């Protein structure tokens, strides 16, 4: 009989512990929302590096399509040129160009880290801003050169 009472008391204690735990969970603070939490520059740039890599992979399909059209002859190539001349595709190509330059410079930054360089907080911040600035500058210069050499009449 004592065994049954001990078992019942044990269950009562477990139910009490469970009730206490659910009260604690109800009053537990929630995770901070994005309005409260400030993302670190390194976190944002790391995410952009990954996103730019995925974007370059997707944009490579456009390159493959262009190469296939060129290999198939004049008519498919003319269709591809019309496609690549549309404004939405030009915007996608400009974004792919920016992704290329950003991914390149961020990759060089990561190679420096692999060599054990630039782990101080101030250096990380400066190198991150340098990567963004170089990527923007290289994108603008490449677009300007492309416009000058390919879009102007001889």
Kinemage of the C-alpha trace (Angstrom):
@kinemage 1
@onewidth
@group {chain A} dominant
@subgroup {mainchain}
@vectorlist {calphas} color= white
{ca unk a 1} P 0.000 0.000 0.000
{ca unk a 2} L 2.879 2.347 0.785
{ca unk a 3} L 4.236 1.757 -2.719
{ca unk a 4} L 0.997 2.986 -4.277
{ca unk a 5} L 0.988 6.129 -2.102
{ca unk a 6} L 4.632 6.883 -2.971
{ca unk a 7} L 3.864 6.497 -6.657
{ca unk a 8} L 0.878 8.836 -6.342
{ca unk a 9} L 2.964 11.414 -4.467
{ca unk a 10} L 5.650 11.156 -7.154
{ca unk a 11} L 3.093 11.857 -9.875
{ca unk a 12} L 1.755 14.755 -7.859
{ca unk a 13} L 5.264 16.205 -7.601
{ca unk a 14} L 5.811 15.714 -11.342
{ca unk a 15} L 2.537 17.515 -12.110
{ca unk a 16} L 3.534 20.350 -9.772
{ca unk a 17} L 6.962 20.620 -11.468
{ca unk a 18} L 5.291 20.660 -14.879
{ca unk a 19} L 2.902 23.415 -13.819
{ca unk a 20} L 5.782 25.451 -12.396
{ca unk a 21} L 7.770 24.984 -15.621
{ca unk a 22} L 4.860 26.178 -17.790
{ca unk a 23} L 4.493 29.307 -15.630
{ca unk a 24} L 8.214 30.008 -16.056
{ca unk a 25} L 7.900 29.535 -19.819
{ca unk a 26} L 4.972 31.960 -19.982
{ca unk a 27} L 7.028 34.715 -18.297
{ca unk a 28} L 10.221 34.019 -20.211
{ca unk a 29} L 11.471 36.911 -22.363
{ca unk a 30} L 10.970 36.600 -26.107
{ca unk a 31} L 13.800 36.738 -28.601
{ca unk a 32} L 14.572 40.274 -29.743
{ca unk a 33} L 12.863 41.332 -32.920
{ca unk a 34} L 14.745 42.770 -35.870
{ca unk a 35} L 13.702 46.261 -34.780
{ca unk a 36} L 15.602 45.734 -31.515
{ca unk a 37} L 18.555 43.656 -32.690
{ca unk a 38} L 21.255 45.456 -34.671
{ca unk a 39} L 22.974 43.211 -37.206
{ca unk a 40} L 26.748 43.404 -37.186
{ca unk a 41} L 28.461 44.487 -40.404
{ca unk a 42} L 30.370 41.208 -40.588
{ca unk a 43} L 27.132 39.237 -40.397
{ca unk a 44} L 25.546 41.224 -43.204
{ca unk a 45} L 28.628 40.980 -45.417
{ca unk a 46} L 28.937 37.246 -44.802
{ca unk a 47} L 25.314 36.795 -45.851
{ca unk a 48} L 25.888 38.943 -48.933
{ca unk a 49} L 28.913 36.840 -49.854
{ca unk a 50} L 26.771 33.706 -49.795
{ca unk a 51} L 23.914 35.365 -51.659
{ca unk a 52} L 26.282 36.694 -54.324
{ca unk a 53} L 27.670 33.187 -54.819
{ca unk a 54} L 24.178 31.793 -55.366
{ca unk a 55} L 23.341 34.684 -57.702
{ca unk a 56} L 26.470 33.988 -59.743
{ca unk a 57} L 25.495 30.336 -60.032
{ca unk a 58} L 22.044 31.329 -61.274
{ca unk a 59} L 23.477 33.928 -63.667
{ca unk a 60} L 25.804 31.334 -65.127
{ca unk a 61} L 22.713 29.746 -66.667
{ca unk a 62} L 22.323 32.909 -68.743
{ca unk a 63} L 25.906 32.541 -69.945
{ca unk a 64} L 25.289 28.906 -70.867
{ca unk a 65} L 22.133 29.899 -72.760
{ca unk a 66} L 24.036 32.537 -74.686
{ca unk a 67} L 26.827 30.096 -75.550
{ca unk a 68} L 24.359 27.431 -76.674
{ca unk a 69} L 22.562 29.971 -78.870
{ca unk a 70} L 25.870 31.036 -80.399
{ca unk a 71} L 26.787 27.415 -81.089
{ca unk a 72} L 23.440 26.620 -82.725
{ca unk a 73} L 23.704 29.228 -85.432
{ca unk a 74} L 22.674 32.694 -86.563
{ca unk a 75} L 18.925 32.442 -85.947
{ca unk a 76} L 19.098 31.174 -82.329
{ca unk a 77} L 21.860 33.706 -81.657
{ca unk a 78} L 19.652 36.542 -82.946
{ca unk a 79} L 16.868 35.399 -80.609
{ca unk a 80} L 19.344 35.357 -77.705
{ca unk a 81} L 20.564 38.855 -78.567
{ca unk a 82} L 16.966 40.144 -78.558
{ca unk a 83} L 16.449 38.464 -75.178
{ca unk a 84} L 19.644 39.898 -73.701
{ca unk a 85} L 18.798 43.345 -75.086
{ca unk a 86} L 15.606 43.626 -73.024
{ca unk a 87} L 15.667 45.984 -70.057
{ca unk a 88} L 14.820 43.372 -67.379
{ca unk a 89} L 17.630 41.083 -68.538
{ca unk a 90} L 20.056 44.002 -68.665
{ca unk a 91} L 19.174 44.767 -65.042
{ca unk a 92} L 19.733 41.125 -64.107
{ca unk a 93} L 23.101 41.179 -65.884
{ca unk a 94} L 24.087 44.397 -64.087
{ca unk a 95} L 23.146 42.770 -60.766
{ca unk a 96} L 25.165 39.683 -61.722
{ca unk a 97} L 28.124 41.923 -62.515
{ca unk a 98} L 27.859 43.574 -59.097
{ca unk a 99} L 27.569 40.124 -57.493
{ca unk a 100} L 30.693 39.031 -59.361
{ca unk a 101} L 32.795 41.949 -58.138
{ca unk a 102} L 31.488 41.722 -54.579
{ca unk a 103} L 32.086 37.969 -54.444
{ca unk a 104} L 35.603 38.401 -55.809
{ca unk a 105} L 36.644 41.064 -53.304
{ca unk a 106} L 34.928 39.311 -50.387
{ca unk a 107} L 36.704 36.106 -51.392
{ca unk a 108} L 40.056 37.914 -51.282
{ca unk a 109} L 39.134 39.172 -47.819
{ca unk a 110} L 38.383 35.613 -46.733
{ca unk a 111} L 41.720 34.457 -48.142
{ca unk a 112} L 43.452 37.070 -45.979
{ca unk a 113} L 41.556 35.702 -42.977
{ca unk a 114} L 42.656 32.172 -43.905
{ca unk a 115} L 46.226 33.465 -43.735
{ca unk a 116} L 45.503 34.748 -40.226
{ca unk a 117} L 45.386 38.441 -41.155
{ca unk a 118} L 42.876 41.104 -40.185
{ca unk a 119} L 40.991 39.687 -37.223
{ca unk a 120} L 40.997 42.880 -35.147
{ca unk a 121} L 37.576 44.485 -34.856
{ca unk a 122} L 38.609 47.766 -36.482
{ca unk a 123} L 40.351 45.957 -39.352
{ca unk a 124} L 37.314 43.746 -39.947
{ca unk a 125} L 35.087 46.814 -40.182
{ca unk a 126} L 37.490 48.668 -42.502
{ca unk a 127} L 38.067 45.678 -44.752
{ca unk a 128} L 34.321 45.098 -45.003
{ca unk a 129} L 33.669 48.660 -46.066
{ca unk a 130} L 36.612 48.441 -48.484
{ca unk a 131} L 35.107 45.333 -50.092
{ca unk a 132} L 31.770 47.111 -50.573
{ca unk a 133} L 33.431 50.244 -51.963
{ca unk a 134} L 35.690 48.294 -54.340
{ca unk a 135} L 32.788 46.180 -55.572
{ca unk a 136} L 30.670 49.276 -56.239
{ca unk a 137} L 33.524 51.072 -57.977
{ca unk a 138} L 34.474 48.052 -60.108
{ca unk a 139} L 30.818 47.522 -61.081
{ca unk a 140} L 30.382 51.138 -62.128
{ca unk a 141} L 33.649 51.170 -64.065
{ca unk a 142} L 32.841 47.902 -65.837
{ca unk a 143} L 29.391 49.141 -66.834
{ca unk a 144} L 30.912 52.415 -68.079
{ca unk a 145} L 33.524 50.555 -70.116
{ca unk a 146} L 30.902 48.223 -71.552
{ca unk a 147} L 28.746 51.156 -72.533
{ca unk a 148} L 31.690 52.962 -74.117
{ca unk a 149} L 33.025 50.011 -76.106
{ca unk a 150} L 29.846 48.108 -76.973
{ca unk a 151} L 27.038 50.646 -77.117
{ca unk a 152} L 28.634 53.536 -78.989
{ca unk a 153} L 28.779 53.619 -82.747
{ca unk a 154} L 32.284 53.521 -84.287
